[in-house]
Each structure stands twice: as C-alpha cells, then as structure tokens.
C-alpha cells in the first residue's frame, strides 16, 4: 500500500465497537470533502466495520495498515 497523507487523525486506541465508528462519524463531519482521515485503532473489528460504514455513508475507504492489534485506517470524505 502506498503511503497515504492524512489531513487529520483520530485516536481510538482502547475503544471497542461501536465507538471507533461513532467517533469517526463525528470527526468526518468536521472535515471538508476530499480530505483524508487516519483512524488509529486497537479494535480488530475495524477491519470489517470501517469499509461497511464507508459504503453505507458514501465515503471512500482507502485501506488499512497494521496488524497484531494496532491498525491505521484511511477514509476520504466524499459525502
């Protein structure tokens, strides 16, 4: 995966589902269309939850980095 430059970050370390999604939804509303959000999470569920949330909300899922309990997920605001 090529390096993605995030415009903003969101620390969700230690939070379990659904809180990373809830916090992502709030943070993405503060951003402009086209900007990229990097979400840091320890919840393995984010690997499946975030792409599903992006499909449901019309935002672009750019991918995930990491394994073993630490993940960086990238989302571009489209809606």
N, C-alpha and C positions, 0 to 999 in steps of 0.2 A: 504494500500500500504506500503510495507516495505521501509525503508529508503534507498535512493539511494545516493551513494557517487559520486559527480560530480568532474571531473578533471578540469573543467573550468566553469566560469559563464559569462552570458551575460545579461546586464541590458537593458531592452526595456520598462521600465516604461514610460507611457505617449505617447508611439508611437502607431499609428493606422495602420491597414492593408494597404499596404503590408509590412511595414517597419520591424516588428519583423521577418518575414520570410526572407527578404532581408539581414538583419544583421545576422541572424542565418546561412544563406548560406555562407556568407563571413567568419564567425568565425569558422564554422565546417571545412573549408578548411585548417585552421591553425593547426588543431588537428590531432593526429595520429589515425589510425584505431584502434577501440576498446575503445577509450576514450569516456567519457560521458560529455555532455554539459548540464548545467542547464540554462534555459532561464526564466528570470523574466519578467512578462508582466501584464499590466492592460487591455489589449485588449481581450475581451471575445471571439472574433473570433479565437484566437489562439487555442482554444479547438478543433475546427474542422480543422483549417488550417494546424496545425503542423503535425497531423497524415497523412493528404493528401500529404504534402510536403515530409515527410519521405518515403511514398510509391513511390512517383514519383522519388526520388533521390537515393533510395536503402539504406537509413539509417534506424536505428531501433528506433521506437517511444516507449519509456519506460513508459510513463504515465504523468499525470498531478496531481498536488496538488493545493489546494486552491479553493476559491470561493469568491463571493462578490466583484469582481474587482481586486483581486491580485492572480496571478497564477504563479506556477513554473512548467515548462515543461521540461522533461528529454529526451535527444536524445543520442543514441550511434552511433558514426561514424562507418559505415561499408563499405562505398564506397569512 
